[in-house]
Amino acid sequence: TAFVPALVNSGLPNEKFVFEGFLPHKKGRQSRLKVLSEEARTMVLYESTHRLLKTLKQLGEYLGSDRRVSVSRELTKIHEETVRGTIDELIAYYDNHPSKGEIVIVIEGKR
């Protein structure tokens, strides 16, 4: 379960969380994002490097661009990286720093 270190590294509340796995690619994606926008627990998602920016932009659209988020990649490997901030801050970061490897996104629950 690679998401546990990402959850701990995120700095977000981790006593209650929901693991979503991968979001649907097309059918059902928007309705899933609407449901997640109301989720109060910390959320954990998997994402591919190719879809990271698109997913962050959609999260900002549905959850609000000021929602706190953490993106971890290559956990337990030599190039491990965790980037934290608001959704907008991470969009700006990954616009200039393309990512590689396995991605785990941890999202703050609705306040």
N, C-alpha and C positions, 0 to 999 in steps of 0.2 A: 504494500500500500504506500506508494510514493507520495500520496497527498499529505500524510501525517507530518513529515518534516516541513512541508510548505505551509501547513496550517500553523505550526509552531513558529516558524520564521516570519510569518505575516505580521505579527504584532497585533492582530485583531482578536477579539474575544473568541476563545475556543472551547469554552465549557459546553456550549450547545452549537452544533453546526449541522448543515445538510450537505451531503455529497451528491452532486448532480451528474458526474461523469461528463461525457461530451454532450453539448447541446445538439438538438436535431439540426441537420444541415439546411433543409428547406422547409418541408411540410412540418408545421407545428412549432417552428422556431419562435415566431413572434408571440404566439400564445404562451409559450414557455417563459419567454422574457417578461411578459406581463405578469405572470404568476410570481416569478422571482422578484419583481419590483416590490411586491408586498411582503416578502419573506423577512422576518425579523432576525432569524438566526444567521450566523456567518455561513456563506455559501462557498463550496469548493467545486471547481470545474476543471476538466482537462481540455486542452486545445492544441491544435497543430500549429507549428510556427507559421505556416502559410496563411492561417486564418486569424492570427492573434490580433492584428490591427483592426480588422473588420469586426471581430467580436468585441474588442474594447470600445469601438465607436458605437456599436449597438447597445452595449451595456450603458454607456453614457446617455444614449437616447432614451432608454427605458427606465433606468434607475437613477439618472441624474449624474451629471459630469463631476460633481463634487463628492461623490461616494468614494470612500477609501477602498483601495484595492492593493493587492500584492501579486506580482507575477514571479514565479520561481521556475528555473529551468535547470536541467541536468543535475537534479538533486542527488547527493551522495557520490558525485563524480568530480573529477579534477576542475572542470570549468563551471562548477555550481555558481548560480547567481540568483539573488532575490532583489527585486526592485519594488519599492513601496511608494505610495502617494495617492493622489486623487486619480480618477479615471482620466481626466484631462491631462494631468502631468505624465501619466504613463503612455498616453497616446503620443504626446510630444517626444518622449524618450524613445519609444520604439519606432517612431518616424525616422529618427536619426541613427538608431542602433538596431538593425535587423537582428532577429534572434534565430538561434538554431537549437535543436534538441527538443526534449520532451518538456511541455509547458503545463504548469498548474497555476490556475488563477484562483485567488482567494478574495472574496468580496464581502465587505461590511454589510451586515443586515440593515434593514430599514430602521431608522431611529424613531 
